[in-house]
Amino acid sequence: MLDELFGIVNVPSGIWIDENGVIVRPPEAAWPGRAVFREFIPKELPPDTDPWIVKSLDLTKQIRHDPARYMVALRDWAAKGPDSRYALSPDEVVARSRPRPMASAEAAAHFELGQHLHRAGFPDDAVPHFREAHRLEPDNWTYKRQAWVFADPLQRPNDVYEGDWAGDVEKMGPENYYPASDL
């Protein structure tokens, strides 16, 4: 049961596109539902619980997000369309969109190649590509978590990749796990 909890913490994303196919909010962290994972964390853990799991669960409980605020904004936009204060102009969308430097493109290519090699049955050949994706984009949680889960389903420290889920969350602060929203 505890092993399954670690697949729940994720970085959900949303993008708002109007009826004309125009982006009115660029990709951003979007948590529309309840913090379900907290409901599954037992109040008391068995005394022999792995300390890494205890630490990870504690960090998970500290992750900050505000699903109600996101839903208020989404409903406002659904009701008011372009008149919603949350709908952005095309210029604002472009200004808020992350630039994609060459290192990001290279990281994405290495990540996809690593994914392909791992799925094709060549996990050892995938490792250098995941490592390079991590080097080029060290703050990309998708790249980290995917590689970590291949090395250890609980994303613990391992000999294959630098970092681990709990250690990296602890370094950055669990309150910073999801990017701050402007909603």
Residue pairs with C-beta under 8 A, 6 or more apart in sequence:
1 40
2 45
2 49
2 53
2 57
3 153
3 154
5 37
5 40
5 41
5 57
5 60
6 56
6 153
6 154
6 155
6 165
8 36
8 37
8 40
9 37
9 60
9 63
9 177
11 29
11 141
11 142
11 177
11 178
12 29
12 30
12 31
12 32
13 27
13 28
13 29
13 30
14 25
14 27
14 28
14 29
14 30
14 32
14 70
14 74
15 23
15 25
15 26
15 27
15 28
16 23
16 24
16 25
16 74
16 77
16 87
17 23
17 24
18 24
18 81
18 82
18 87
22 90
23 90
23 93
24 77
24 82
24 87
24 88
24 93
25 77
25 86
25 87
25 88
25 93
26 88
26 93
26 96
26 97
26 98
27 97
28 96
28 179
28 181
29 65
29 178
29 179
29 181
30 70
31 65
31 66
31 67
31 70
31 178
32 67
32 70
32 71
32 74
33 67
34 67
35 65
35 67
37 60
38 60
38 61
41 57
41 60
41 61
45 53
45 54
45 57
52 154
52 156
52 157
52 166
53 154
55 166
55 170
56 154
56 165
56 166
56 169
59 166
59 169
59 170
59 174
60 174
62 174
62 175
63 169
63 174
63 175
63 177
63 178
64 174
64 175
64 176
64 177
64 178
65 178
66 181
69 181
69 183
70 181
70 183
72 183
73 84
73 86
73 183
74 86
76 84
76 85
76 86
77 84
77 86
77 87
80 87
81 87
86 183
88 96
103 136
103 137
104 136
104 137
106 132
106 136
107 132
107 133
107 136
107 137
107 140
107 143
108 133
110 129
110 130
110 132
110 133
110 136
111 129
111 130
111 133
111 142
111 143
111 146
113 126
113 129
114 126
114 127
114 129
114 130
114 133
114 147
115 126
115 146
116 126
117 123
117 125
117 126
117 129
118 126
118 150
123 150
126 150
127 147
127 160
127 161
130 143
130 146
130 147
130 150
130 161
131 147
131 161
133 140
133 143
133 147
134 140
134 143
134 144
134 147
134 161
134 162
134 163
137 143
144 161
144 163
144 165
144 168
145 155
145 165
147 160
147 161
148 155
148 158
148 161
148 163
148 164
148 165
149 155
151 158
151 159
151 160
151 161
152 158
152 164
154 165
155 164
155 165
155 166
156 164
156 165
156 166
157 163
157 164
157 167
158 164
169 177
